[in-house]
Amino acid sequence: SEKYAHTNANKLLQNTTIKARIDAQMQKLEDDKIMKADEALRLITAIARGEETTTVETQEGYELTVYPTITEKQRASEAILKRYPLSPLDKAQIKKAQADA
């Protein structure tokens, strides 16, 4: 019970099983605050696709949805390509398309 826990808190915290459980839960809470690589890639992909938006309020009090700009989409795409570079075949196709143009 809460009263028992409050009265015996010091003794309970000396119990290695309880302390380990509390430490594990605290670590999980801390880990949840840190963005993982897959979460970052999902966010960058959403920006590159124009799916990630921001809501801003105008001086008149209206809320507007702001979509990523072309520059932001390009930067997001470049960040993805740094993680997943083009294959030699993709590079050759791009060079051919540029030469044809």
N, C-alpha and C positions, 0 to 999 in steps of 0.2 A: 504494500500500500504506500501511498505518498507519505503518510505520517512516519511509517517505519523507515522508508528510504531517507527521509529528512533527518530522523533521529540517529540513524546508523550510517550516514553518508561516508564518513571517514573510514569506517570499518569496511564498508562495501567497496570503496575505491582501492582498498588494499588487496581485495580478492583478485587474483591474476586473471581469472576467467572474465569477470565483469569488466575489469580495466581493459583487457584486450578487446572486448566487444565495443566498449565506448570508444577506444582509439580507432578501431576499424570504421565505426560509424562517422567519426569526426573526419577521418581521411577520405571517406566516400563523399561527404559534404564538400570538402575542399576540392576533390577531384572533379566534382560536378561543375565547379566554377571555371575550370580550365577547358578551353576549347580543344577538342581532339582533331587530328588531321582529317578524318572523314567528315566531321562536322564543318570544318573550314572549307573543304572541297565542295560540299553541298551548297554552302553559302556562296562561294565564288561562282559555282555553276548557275545558281539562281540569278545572280547579278548578271552574268554573261548572257543569260536567256531573257533578261528583262523581267523576271518574275519577282524579284525582291524590290519592295517599294518602301517608301518612307512617307509618313503623314506629317504635314506641316500646317501650322495655323497662320493665316494671313492677318494683317493688321485689323481687318474688318471682322475678324473672328470666324472666318470660313476655314474649313479643313480641306486641304488639297492633297491628293496622292501624287507623289513624285516618283517617277520611274528612273532607272539608271540612264545616264546619257550614253551616247555612242562611245565617248572616251572611256567611261567607266566600264562599259561592256568590253571594249577592246583590252583594257588593262586586266580585267578578270579573265578574259580568254588567254592572254599572254601568261598569266599566272598558272592557269591550267596546263598550258603547253610546256611550261617549265617542269611541271610534275610528270606530264605524259608527252614527251617529245614526239615529233612526227617520225614516222618510219621512213626509210630511204625511198620506198615507192611513193609515199605521199609527197616527199620533197621533189622527186622527179616529175610527178604530175603537176605540181605547182610551177616548177620551172618551165615545163612545156606550155602550160596555159599562159604564163607571162610572155613567153617567146611568141606564141600565136597571137597574142594581143598586140 
